[in-house]
């Protein structure tokens, strides 16, 4: 058998081998001392010196080719055997054998964080104030007249504490922190204050006695009405989406002048549906109260209302979350039902 | 405030009566449109008809045959109503008409007589509930006109939210005035001339309480006939949400809605001695108010009385005794100016809120009474006939004159940023009917109806409002750089650590009850018993502020257990309130922030066939360790403790930097039972502030490249020695070299003797700069044993 024929039949034999063990045996047979290749190598010395170089080249070529074919086949068989082992090791991936649970932060907390992040980006700081507060900070310092209805016991929860002349209450809004912050800091002031607020309300689908607000205050020289508008418009677009339209609508608060409400275009109907469940057909959602800080408030907090100006705003955290997440019953925020909590990641 | 656009047309000619456009204008002016209701004619084929003749029905006693004409040949109909006579104008539904509710009018034969059409009642037209008789129209109604024209349909009613500083907008005139400023068109004040005679007035008015009443105007009307108002008046009142009663009473309400001045009408003949006295009530004085409630008054109440008794609560509600009734012939009209706080407190005290009190408590123009009284007098004469003296009574106890506010234009620029051109400012103010003098500063005369305009800033708002908030560009102030404080970043880290450990954040109400104090069996002097009480609680659940977060957390576990979520871990961050002065402001109660958690059922990994580890004390301490690790807290330890409400043998005091900051452990079984919880409950509560305090900055310790040496030691120790102490003490032998020290076995057995236990610890030592020699290892081992011996420990297998 010449080497050429040997190579042809060896190639078929290599491809026919099914296991690595058989391949090792075959390798000895094809390339060992007694193989046709081994035989041909031994015969080289017996050839005419003139024929030797050509015969030598041929022997080496066939040897190299056989080695290549065997290595290739060995690679293939190794993979096949490994795959068989891995197949034995496979499992049903849909079975939960072991788990680590991940909790969530409360939706109110997540909302507060998100709003604060937006204002941090605008150069604000974050502060918080006392929840049991003096009536002076909650009302008087905010320019609320002595006979304003909000002071009535039907709206405000008063506390039995300390000197009755001091009138301690559960703050009805986060606005008193405006005054505390202005008293203790020098302008420029840029601050947001998230926190709990309290009203004398029985719990129903739209009222809680304890809820959350975020207050904002900017006091600096040269602050103008457009700054208020730009700031809240920026917030609304960041929070509700860039495509939202916003408007300011004149309103009234004792501690701002001019005052406004921030409306955001309805993202359910965009104003197109007269019977929209979210906006009731008006096309707008009331999201925050705001205005230029009333000169009386600046003066009472010890700043000069003639040279400084500022704006303030306040928004309900639950309201922001309800509108954005389609929540119709505010009780969900205090029920702390796992099935609801785990939905907000 | 409900505003009918048809009615509004009496006061102003709007350039575009499209309700959408008016809504936009009102919103832009700050009168928020809450809703727009379309009033449609809910019928077709109804015309004004005249009853030309009436004859009896040949076969029936209870119905009549009426010939009704709508301008063409009369038709005959059968009618069962008797409240009209020949010549009456009626709403006539011709054959083919469709009435409210889809009721179609055909030609019918009633008891042998053909009836072609129907004379309609209010109810059949969907205009009201009256079905006693048919609707009789005004005598001057034009025969043949579509009936819808008569009742001003279709119409739109806009429900407006008026801000509390603008009582002047609580009227048709007030709304018209605003729209006139917006559209720059004129508005009209309704006529108020009274065709009176020169009779002397018979009523006397005395104002005893000058603090409560600034002005009292009275007018008299004699020989009036009290009857229902014409349909138009009734329709307008109904659209505004006010129930029509009789022409006299309706006029008082109608004029209030027109001008904003609440009015009252007395029966002249029921005022004792023809006297009206304004005074404070006597303590214990009684008054039966119009709502049928017999009220006991106090000296804080302001009343309008006759010579003998109170006949009404000033500006709030009239009394039943002097009320205008069907028998009334002679009327006294009251239009007064009341002190706003007095009315506010009175209406709150008696829990009465009326259209009148809603206006007076915000402040009605003190100079409006003369116009309103005259307008009412005129309308009453139109609707009820009678005669009046031309004169009126006008008692003024405090005169209000227009103020002047000086507005430098620079102030407008300073707040509005120069967006409104200076030349525009004056014109904008004048559009609001304010008189403006001077160039700069402007001297602006403020009418007495606008008591909200006191300072330059108030006028700046008017300028901005009328210029249009929508017309202002958006800008951002250039403030300093912002950022979170360390403690705020650590607050977030803390929440991430706990949610990462599988806990959910809860937010509970800040209240708790006395039940909670008992459930935790706090001793008498415990801080948690220093509760702060709400002085005006809505109910008992909202009466006491919480002194601990745990009750709320336990109730939340129970709430979820009831809904099938028994495996649950939750945490809360929030303030508690202790009845002691707060260091930050001693006028306020101490209100520290706390972190609390509670876990029930199972927490952590679960494997098929092997449930997750049931919750116990070790869950609580693990959570603390995770938290301390996550926040980089170093100098802490746990000590055995038995605080109220916790399991006395399975609770640890958390010591951080040598201070007790709270507890973690298992809930006491009786406390758990009090909240309806079974099994072991892991809980913890601690001060928040120390957790957020900054920690030292870490410096990298280069990981050693030399091999470690591990060895185990088993110590026999007294039962009461905590393993943590043994670990800590032995570690201190070579703090720098000891990489870890872990307890891997705890054993008790007879061979150890009573009161002793074995603790097996595996240590790993590694030096930063060399490989330990055998001698060094022997030395370390010896020093460990010596340190343990100081705590009463012996190496197991050795003799003590």
Interface residues (C-beta under 8 A of the other chain):
Chain A: X95 X96 X97 X98 X99 X100 X101 X102 X103 X104 X105 X106 X108 X109 X113 X116 X119 X120 X121 X122 X123 X124 X125 X126 X130 X131 X132 X133 X134 X146 X147 X149 X152 X153 X154 X157 X158 X159 X160 X161 X162 X163 X166 X168 X170 X188 X190 X196 X198 X200 X201 X202 X208 X209 X210 X218 X220 X222 X223 X224 X225 X226 X227 X229 X230 X231 X233 X234 X247 X248 X249 X250 X251 X252 X257 X258 X259 X260 X261 X280 X281 X282 X292 X294 X295 X309 X333 X334 X335 X336 X337 X338 X339 X341 X342
Chain B: X27 X28 X29 X30 X32 X33 X35 X36 X163 X164 X165 X166 X340 X341 X344 X345 X348 X361 X414 X415 X416 X417 X419 X455 X457 X458 X460 X461 X464 X465 X469 X470 X472 X473 X474 X475 X476 X477 X478 X479 X480 X481 X482 X483 X484 X485 X488 X492 X495 X498 X499 X500 X501 X502 X503 X504 X505 X506 X507 X508 X509 X510 X511 X532 X533 X534 X535 X536 X537 X538 X539 X542 X545 X556 X559 X560 X563 X565 X568 X569 X570 X574 X575 X577 X579 X581 X582 X584 X585 X587 X588 X589 X591 X603 X604 X605 X606 X607 X608
